[in-house]
Amino acid sequence: MSGLELFQQCPPGLGGTNCTQASCQSTYVQPAQRTLKSNNDAACTSCDNGFAGINCNVCSGQNSCQAAKSALSSGSSSSSGTSTAGIFPTVNQTLTCYPQPEVITQSFTDCDVNQPTLSALFPGILKLSLIRVQEPDNATLTAQPSWPAQKSTTLSSVWLDGVQQFYCQALGCSGGNQTQAISKDANAAQWGTYNWTCSSLQCYCIPGTKICSGGALGIQIAPIIASINGSLSLPCDYADPANQTATHACAFKGEILQNFLGRDGLPLQNCRSGSCIAQGAIDTHWASEATANGNDAGGSDKAQLTGGVIAGLVVLGLVLLGLLSLVGLGLFFRRRAALKPRSPPTGPVGLRWTNLAYTLPRPGKVQSAVGHVTAARRRRNASTSMRGKKAHESSMIVMDDLGSGDLHRSTNASPECLLQSVSGFAAPGKMVAILGPSGAGKTTLIDLLAGRAKAGTQAGQVAYLYTNDAAATPEASQAKMIAYVDQEDQLPALSTVREALEFAATLSHAENVPSHERAQLVNHVLDALGLTHIGHRRIGDARRRGISGGEKRRVSIGLALVARPRILILDEPLSGLDSYSADRVVDALRKLANNGSGNAEGTTVLMTLHQPSSLIFHSFDEAILLARGGRTIYHGPPGEAMGWCERNGEPCPLGHNVADHLLLVAHRMHGHGTGPAGGSSSASAAPSVLEKPAGAGADDDDVERYRSVLRAYRRRVALEAGERTPTTFFTQLMAVSGRFWRHAWRDPSGPLAHLIVTVIVALIIGGCFFQVNLSIGGFQNRFGSIFFMFIFLAFLSLSATTSLGTHRPLMMRERANGLYGPLAWLLSFVVYDLVLVRLVCAVVLSVVAYWMVGLNESGARFFEFVLVACLFTVDMALYDMCLAAGMHDLSTAVLSGGANILFQLGFAGFLLNVNSIPGVLRWLQWIACMKYAMEAVGSNELNDLRIVDNLGGVPIDAPASLVAPTLFGFKPFYYRDVLILALPFLLGFFAILTITVHVRMRELR
């Protein structure tokens, strides 16, 4: 039996106890009968002819497999005389050794591991072997011994000096080509790259091995290996097809693995792939790929200017008038908002949190509602829990997740529990530092305090704290309640630093804040963060050179500072900053907090820190220390931390940074009860304003009385700081649109590439179908040219998926930060993308190709053709945007968009006669927008067209309208088709897109 979960017996190349040893010979020997490799050898020394690798799985040489099969047949000629030629008479049964990393049925690969860190820690020969299975091998064709291979799986083994150290198994695997090469050498990567991806990965250590036991240095690698899970990406460059012994490069990538080893994952060099496959199977695979990547052609148009065209122009005029009216209305509301009196400034606002708990969702399990609290009652509690409280506690919300049970039970420790009954406060106008080792729940805590959407189970209470001069409710002040700076930067790459801050300042303050005041605020933030000298420089990204990583970090902080929030929450804002820059950032935050004096400018600051310097640590008013597992073990002034350590038997060494010492203490506290005696040094040191809120620490009846829906607090914060944006819709629309068009001007490569390709394709179509005549062949070419045009427009629209996907992360971050609503962003993006890319290309294609082909010479028919082409392009683009908005995986969205194009081609009426389709499927033509587009332009082109030809001496002169309805199923319903393209499809897709963007394009942590 196998020790591997995926297999009932040891797979080829593995044997011994629990399949941990390499076995030799070849894949043509039963796995259980193969001789085991000696542990003293780095690789098998007794591989059969034509096989190599650490365990002799990789075939070598084109004829090695056929030779092994022939030798096997000659050795067993006395057994069965059955020939596979009778079973597979049409398949080329000649076996070949397929040396590419592409997986057709199953594939074996051996690679050298080239990772400097691992090589330095564990010197020796590091290798990795792979068994990838797309479909179980056909043993009848290959003559290889069958084994219980599992479909769409991967088994990888890591070897050190010939001894297997650990292995990984993956499920849900599939492969496809990608454009990004692995090798840095252009010659080595010229053949393309194949990416094998798996949805579920898990790695296992083999006890007693050198790597898993830590080696001579005693480094504990086993927990790291055991934590490697999630998805797997295994890209490999194709080998030189002309060289059977050529090697290639690969990479073993996964989210967890890349966290430890960097974004390149585990680099693999000198890889050799080889699998014995029937030549017929390879030919079939290549033929299917060629078919999947193919295209088709067809189409035509003709008509006359009628009253319908005039009606269309009237509709267009009404649409323009409506747009102008909406612009005027927007200007009116913005002017009215600008004239509103400004609310007087108020004091700072603090936060108090009690018994906060958070547990990760369990994979594969759907959380159920608490049985004795109905959804209606939760909604009722949510609406009534805010009434009847004093001013300083009016914002308390109980976060009790659906399915978490009572608060005490939800805070029990578990492997998925990140926070356990965490309580604390941030007094108004104070600076609070949150420290703790990795995995202590720092980010989770501030996510909950900032009201960010979380996927897991939440419980506890959060309350706003007000000073005497603060507003009784947050709504009384126009200042933004909470601003949040995420640990990862999401910035507009093509904007300058100043433009990014001005954009945030414009959308963070109401219209009644004068523009000069916003400009002064931007200048102040630039100066405070040391960004003035780079204010004119573009931010940049991985593809475009810009400012440094530390400068980007400061820009992210600046985007929050220009909002002048009453509470500022930052997640490791000092990461990536040098000591001077870090001191400058902390000094700016200190000035913002203003020492908690109650001044109108005072802001409460909470931030997580990783390893602060002693100077930075002591610049905070309060420090909170979390232990791993999400427990608070210290909460008090930084100056008292050393005394707290001494009282709890953990004195800080002389000259040692007390912040670093606290982290060491937190590490030691992990897994040792509730912490040291004494607990939080300031558990009762809260000022009078921090009186215990009603219901805090109450019995179960009180907890039940305050029980609310899961996202009650988050919804309130979203209304105060996010979803209810401070600016009018028109201001948001103008600001976001202006940024889109400015970025397009600075980087026109995308629109320009679309335009150039469109011109080239239009010239090719026009040249191939140049000035078609009226013969039967000309009739075919006439429709073929139109069909080619609409095929190109469909594929042109497919890039809308990547266009929206590129802007998605920034939009989600800025939306979560409350800069604008989803509709304002969507309208800005749609207008920018459709006008600049789609409609321009549709018009250019029509202008160039229409007249070159020689379609209907009527000007009215030409404009009707352009109208249909534009509507069809917009419909397809909106559909593709819906896919991109609804699917986080762009490859899936592109695949779905490609499948839709194939569907459109099939039911457009040119390739498939819709009248011959079985009735059970014929209805599908009515949901294919290309069918209406082809029918509209085709019926117009056929209106006055005659077929003039000579067949076998018999002259033919007949109207094309007699043939086309039977041939294509087209009916002369141009205006009906235009209305269907404009109303159900265009407006319907836009409505779906609006809903999808609103629901799906939001941050969920």
Buried (B, 14 or more C-beta within 10 A) or exposed (E): EBBBEBBEBBBBBBBBEBBBBBBBBBBBBBBEEBEBBEEEBBBBEEBBEBBBBBBBBBBBBBBBBBBBBEBBEEEEEEEEEEEBEEEBEEBBBEBBBBBBBBBBBBBBBBBBBBBEEBEEBBEBBBBBBBBBBBEBBBEBBBBBBEBEBBEBBBBBBBBBBBBBBBBBBBBBBEBEEBEEBBBEEEEBBEBEBBBBBBEBBBBBBBEEBBBBBBBEEEEEBBEBBBBBBBBBBBBBBBBBEEEBEBBBBBBBBBBBBBEBBEEEBBBBBEBBBBBBBBBBBBEBBEEEEEEEEEEBBBBBBBBEEEEEBEEBEEEEEEEEEEEEEEEEEBEEBBEEBBEEEEBEBBBBBBBBBBBBBBBBBEEEEEBEBBEEBEEEBBEEBBEEBBEEBEEBBBBBBBBBBBBBBBBEEBBEEEEEBBBBBBBBBBBBBBBBBBBBBEBBBBBBBBBBBBBBBBEBBBBBBBBBBBBEBBBEBBEEBBBBBBBBBBBEBBBBBBBBBBBBBBBBBBBBBBBBBEEEEBBEBBBBBBEBBBBBEBBEBBBBBEEEEBBEEBBBBBBBBBBBBBBBBBBBBBBBBBBBBEEEBBBBBBBBBBEBBBEBBBBBBBBBBBBBBBEBBBEBBBBBBBBBBBBBBBBBBBBBBBEBBBEBBEBBEBEBEEEEBBBBBBBBBBBEBBEEEEBBEEBBBBEEBBEEBBBEBBBBEBEEEBBBBBBBBBBBBBBBBBBBBBBEBBBBBBBBBBBBBBBBBBBBEEBEEBBEEBBEBBBEBBEEBBEBBEEBEBBBEBBBBBBBBBBBBBBBBBBBBBBBBBBBBEBBEBBBBBBBBBBBBBBBBBBBBBBBBBEBBBBBBBBBBBEBBBEBBBBBEBEBBBBBBBBBBBBBBBBBBBBBBBBBBBBEEBBBBBBBBBEBBEBBBBBBBBEBEBEEBEEEEBEBBEEBBBBBBBBBBBBBBBBBBBBBBEEEEEEEEEEBBEBBBEBBBBEBBBBEBBBBBBEBBBEEBBEBBBBBBBEBBBBEE
